[in-house]
Amino acid sequence: MANIQLADNLRRLRKQYNYTQAQIGKKLHITHQAYSNYETGVREPNLQLLAELSRIYHTSVDSLITQYCNARIHHQLK
């Protein structure tokens, strides 16, 4: 079963950080299509990818999965 909260958070945070799916895919070493599957709830990222996503978006894995997340942008990531 897809985690709708996770999918919504991934889509919302990516847009708030002004990233494309291709840019996030590159950071994660996956295709933009694979990342798109996470945003649509078709698939769920494994624990390693969740940890990396939490680092990119400055939030906890728990928050990504269970809570509404807003971006906390302090600086633009390279």
Accessible surface in RSA format (square Angstrom, percent):
REM  Atomic radii and reference values for relative SASA: ProtOr
REM  Chains: A
REM  Algorithm: Lee & Richards
REM  Probe-radius: 1.40
REM  Slices: 20
REM RES _ NUM      All-atoms   Total-Side   Main-Chain    Non-polar    All polar
REM                ABS   REL    ABS   REL    ABS   REL    ABS   REL    ABS   REL
RES MET A   1   232.35 120.3 151.75 100.4  80.60 191.9 128.12 108.9 104.23 138.1
RES ALA A   2    36.11  33.2  17.90  27.6  18.21  41.4  20.78  29.3  15.33  40.6
RES ASN A   3    38.63  26.6  29.24  28.3   9.38  22.6  15.77  37.9  22.86  22.1
RES ILE A   4   112.28  63.9 108.41  80.8   3.87   9.3 108.41  78.1   3.87  10.5
RES GLN A   5    57.19  32.0  52.00  38.0   5.20  12.4  15.91  33.9  41.28  31.3
RES LEU A   6     6.04   3.4   6.04   4.3   0.00   0.0   6.04   4.2   0.00   0.0
RES ALA A   7     4.66   4.3   4.40   6.8   0.25   0.6   4.41   6.2   0.24   0.6
RES ASP A   8    44.30  31.0  42.42  42.2   1.88   4.4   6.21  14.6  38.08  38.0
RES ASN A   9     0.00   0.0   0.00   0.0   0.00   0.0   0.00   0.0   0.00   0.0
RES LEU A  10     0.00   0.0   0.00   0.0   0.00   0.0   0.00   0.0   0.00   0.0
RES ARG A  11    78.70  33.0  78.70  40.1   0.00   0.0  27.20  37.2  51.50  31.2
RES ARG A  12    51.38  21.6  45.13  23.0   6.25  14.9  22.88  31.3  28.50  17.3
RES LEU A  13     1.07   0.6   1.07   0.8   0.00   0.0   1.07   0.8   0.00   0.0
RES ARG A  14    25.37  10.7  25.37  12.9   0.00   0.0   0.00   0.0  25.37  15.4
RES LYS A  15   119.63  58.4 106.75  65.5  12.88  30.7  66.49  59.8  53.14  56.6
RES GLN A  16    64.37  36.0  48.49  35.4  15.88  37.8  34.06  72.5  30.31  23.0
RES TYR A  17     3.31   1.5   1.83   1.0   1.48   3.9   2.80   2.1   0.51   0.6
RES ASN A  18   125.40  86.5 100.18  96.8  25.22  60.7  31.05  74.7  94.35  91.2
RES TYR A  19    13.94   6.5   7.83   4.5   6.11  15.9   8.37   6.3   5.57   6.9
RES THR A  20    74.48  53.0  72.19  73.2   2.28   5.4  72.24  97.0   2.24   3.4
RES GLN A  21    43.46  24.3  40.64  29.7   2.82   6.7  10.76  22.9  32.70  24.8
RES ALA A  22    58.19  53.5  49.58  76.5   8.61  19.6  51.29  72.2   6.90  18.3
RES GLN A  23    85.06  47.6  80.63  58.9   4.43  10.6  28.37  60.4  56.69  43.0
RES ILE A  24     0.00   0.0   0.00   0.0   0.00   0.0   0.00   0.0   0.00   0.0
RES GLY A  25     0.00   0.0   0.00   N/A   0.00   0.0   0.00   0.0   0.00   0.0
RES LYS A  26   166.77  81.4 155.05  95.1  11.72  27.9 105.34  94.8  61.43  65.4
RES LYS A  27    55.58  27.1  37.33  22.9  18.25  43.5  31.06  28.0  24.52  26.1
RES LEU A  28    10.34   5.8   0.03   0.0  10.31  25.9   2.06   1.4   8.28  22.3
RES HIS A  29   167.42  91.5 133.93  93.1  33.49  85.7  98.69 101.7  68.74  80.0
RES ILE A  30    45.65  26.0  25.76  19.2  19.89  47.9  36.49  26.3   9.16  24.9
RES THR A  31    82.65  58.8  74.11  75.1   8.54  20.4  75.27 101.1   7.38  11.2
RES HIS A  32    83.75  45.8  79.77  55.4   3.98  10.2  43.80  45.1  39.95  46.5
RES GLN A  33   104.73  58.6 102.07  74.6   2.66   6.3  54.43 115.9  50.29  38.1
RES ALA A  34    26.66  24.5  22.02  34.0   4.64  10.5  25.84  36.4   0.81   2.2
RES TYR A  35     0.00   0.0   0.00   0.0   0.00   0.0   0.00   0.0   0.00   0.0
RES SER A  36    30.51  25.8  30.51  40.7   0.00   0.0   7.75  16.5  22.77  31.9
RES ASN A  37    47.83  33.0  47.83  46.2   0.00   0.0   0.12   0.3  47.71  46.1
RES TYR A  38    18.27   8.5  16.38   9.3   1.89   4.9   1.62   1.2  16.64  20.5
RES GLU A  39     3.99   2.3   3.56   2.7   0.43   1.0   1.26   2.4   2.73   2.2
RES THR A  40    87.04  61.9  56.58  57.4  30.46  72.6  59.62  80.1  27.43  41.5
RES GLY A  41    11.57  14.3   0.00   N/A  11.57  14.3   3.18   8.7   8.39  18.8
RES VAL A  42   108.34  71.3  76.33  69.1  32.02  77.1  83.48  72.5  24.87  67.4
RES ARG A  43   146.08  61.3 138.01  70.4   8.07  19.2  34.86  47.6 111.22  67.4
RES GLU A  44    84.02  48.2  61.48  46.5  22.54  53.7  23.18  44.8  60.85  49.7
RES PRO A  45     8.47   6.2   0.16   0.1   8.30  30.2   0.18   0.1   8.29  51.5
RES ASN A  46    91.83  63.3  78.34  75.7  13.49  32.5  43.64 105.0  48.19  46.6
RES LEU A  47   132.24  73.6 125.12  89.5   7.12  17.9 125.68  88.3   6.56  17.6
RES GLN A  48   144.33  80.7 133.56  97.6  10.76  25.6  46.27  98.5  98.06  74.4
RES LEU A  49    23.36  13.0  23.36  16.7   0.00   0.0  23.36  16.4   0.00   0.0
RES LEU A  50    15.93   8.9  15.93  11.4   0.00   0.0  15.93  11.2   0.00   0.0
RES ALA A  51    51.28  47.1  45.70  70.5   5.58  12.7  46.44  65.4   4.84  12.8
RES GLU A  52    52.18  30.0  49.76  37.6   2.42   5.8  17.18  33.2  35.00  28.6
RES LEU A  53     0.00   0.0   0.00   0.0   0.00   0.0   0.00   0.0   0.00   0.0
RES SER A  54    14.11  11.9  12.93  17.3   1.18   2.7   0.00   0.0  14.11  19.8
RES ARG A  55   141.39  59.4 130.06  66.3  11.33  27.0  77.13 105.4  64.27  38.9
RES ILE A  56     0.46   0.3   0.46   0.3   0.00   0.0   0.46   0.3   0.00   0.0
RES TYR A  57     1.84   0.9   0.00   0.0   1.84   4.8   0.00   0.0   1.84   2.3
RES HIS A  58    57.96  31.7  44.51  30.9  13.44  34.4  36.71  37.8  21.25  24.7
RES THR A  59    20.46  14.5   5.55   5.6  14.91  35.5   9.97  13.4  10.49  15.9
RES SER A  60    56.67  47.9  45.18  60.3  11.49  26.5  48.23 102.7   8.44  11.8
RES VAL A  61    40.13  26.4  36.81  33.3   3.32   8.0  36.81  32.0   3.32   9.0
RES ASP A  62    86.79  60.8  80.56  80.2   6.23  14.7  32.90  77.4  53.90  53.8
RES SER A  63    19.49  16.5  19.49  26.0   0.00   0.0   3.24   6.9  16.26  22.8
RES LEU A  64     0.00   0.0   0.00   0.0   0.00   0.0   0.00   0.0   0.00   0.0
RES ILE A  65    53.86  30.7  50.76  37.8   3.11   7.5  50.76  36.6   3.11   8.4
RES THR A  66    79.78  56.7  51.31  52.0  28.47  67.8  53.20  71.5  26.58  40.2
RES GLN A  67    93.04  52.0  88.53  64.7   4.51  10.7  29.02  61.8  64.01  48.6
RES TYR A  68   136.27  63.6 112.61  64.1  23.66  61.6  83.93  63.1  52.34  64.5
RES CYS A  69     8.41   6.4   3.75   4.2   4.66  10.9   6.39  16.2   2.02   2.2
RES ASN A  70    83.74  57.8  70.44  68.1  13.31  32.0  25.55  61.5  58.19  56.2
RES ALA A  71    25.85  23.8   4.03   6.2  21.82  49.6   4.03   5.7  21.82  57.8
RES ARG A  72   132.68  55.7 125.75  64.1   6.94  16.5  57.02  77.9  75.66  45.9
RES ILE A  73    87.34  49.7  56.41  42.0  30.93  74.6  56.56  40.7  30.78  83.5
RES HIS A  74   146.64  80.1 110.75  77.0  35.90  91.8  79.11  81.5  67.54  78.6
RES HIS A  75   105.63  57.7  95.94  66.7   9.69  24.8  82.10  84.6  23.53  27.4
RES GLN A  76   105.25  58.9  89.22  65.2  16.03  38.2  51.74 110.1  53.51  40.6
RES LEU A  77    31.12  17.3  23.11  16.5   8.01  20.1  24.47  17.2   6.64  17.9
RES LYS A  78   215.84 105.3 162.55  99.7  53.29 126.9 137.92 124.1  77.92  83.0
END  Absolute sums over single chains surface
CHAIN  1 A     4821.5       4024.0        797.5       2656.2       2165.3
END  Absolute sums over all chains
TOTAL          4821.5       4024.0        797.5       2656.2       2165.3
